[in-house]
């Protein structure tokens, strides 16, 4: 029986928050932990939409705080499933901040989160495959296997020699020539 498929766009979620005093540090910038909390929520919703199941966070890739988000800014978090494996799903999150009175909007963060769909007993359960349509969706889909292998190698759940997608990426690089 063929595995069920769903379009990547069908998992898309946008969440909007305003940075309030309780969300900030002593410099009146959004606390990193609060942003990570919001990112976890929006990406979990995207994974649930894709799988129609309860999901749990399995991993979070690197989160870099490029630009501070100020008190009073409006934060938009967009999440979408990029690829699904057996029971896990990779979700891409992009965060933008907007200073509405100043009419300024900027991208301040992005990350990949991984979720696992679980059944009523908390055991992993199969999820539908992702069908990418746009060029961006296809790029995220294509890179997802490399990112997954890197996560598994770093977690010591895969031997580096077994990470064939990663090896292929490095085998095609030209050596750096020193002067």
QUIJO-V928676 format. One record per pair of residues at least 24 apart in sequence whose ideal C-beta (glycine too) atoms are under 7 Angstrom apart, sorted by the first residue. I is the first residue (numbers start at 1). J is the second residue. D is the distance in whole Angstrom. If there is no record, write none. Layout:
((I	J	D) (I	J	D))
//
This chain:
((3	128	7) (3	129	5) (4	128	4) (5	128	6) (5	129	5) (5	131	5) (6	50	6) (6	128	5) (6	130	7) (6	131	7) (7	131	5) (7	133	6) (8	80	6) (8	81	6) (8	82	7) (8	130	5) (8	131	7) (8	132	5) (8	133	7) (8	137	5) (9	133	7) (10	49	7) (11	46	5) (11	49	5) (11	50	4) (11	80	5) (11	81	4) (12	46	7) (12	80	5) (13	42	5) (13	45	5) (13	46	5) (13	49	7) (13	79	5) (14	76	6) (14	78	5) (15	41	7) (15	42	4) (15	77	5) (16	74	6) (16	75	7) (16	76	5) (17	75	5) (18	74	5) (19	69	6) (19	70	7) (19	71	5) (19	72	6) (19	73	5) (19	75	6) (21	71	7) (24	71	5) (28	70	6) (28	71	4) (29	68	4) (29	69	6) (29	70	6) (30	69	4) (32	65	6) (35	95	7) (35	109	7) (36	63	6) (38	77	6) (39	77	6) (39	93	5) (39	95	7) (39	111	6) (39	113	7) (40	113	7) (42	77	4) (42	79	4) (42	93	6) (43	79	4) (43	91	4) (43	93	5) (43	113	4) (43	115	7) (44	115	6) (46	79	4) (46	80	6) (46	81	6) (46	91	5) (47	81	6) (47	89	5) (47	91	6) (47	115	4) (50	81	4) (50	84	7) (50	89	6) (50	127	7) (50	128	7) (51	89	7) (51	117	4) (51	127	4) (53	117	4) (53	118	7) (53	125	6) (54	118	6) (55	115	4) (55	116	7) (55	117	5) (56	115	7) (56	116	6) (56	118	6) (57	113	6) (57	115	6) (58	88	6) (58	114	4) (58	115	6) (58	116	5) (59	114	4) (59	151	5) (60	111	7) (60	113	5) (61	111	5) (61	112	4) (61	147	7) (62	111	7) (63	109	7) (63	111	5) (65	109	6) (66	108	5) (66	109	6) (67	106	6) (67	108	4) (69	97	4) (69	108	6) (70	99	7) (73	97	5) (73	98	6) (73	99	6) (74	98	5) (74	100	6) (81	130	6) (82	130	7) (82	140	4) (82	141	6) (82	144	5) (83	130	5) (83	141	5) (83	144	4) (84	127	5) (84	128	6) (84	129	6) (84	130	5) (85	148	7) (86	126	6) (87	116	5) (87	117	5) (87	124	4) (87	125	6) (87	126	6) (87	127	6) (88	114	6) (88	115	7) (88	116	5) (89	115	5) (89	127	6) (90	114	5) (90	144	5) (90	147	7) (90	148	7) (91	115	6) (92	140	6) (112	147	6) (114	151	7))
//
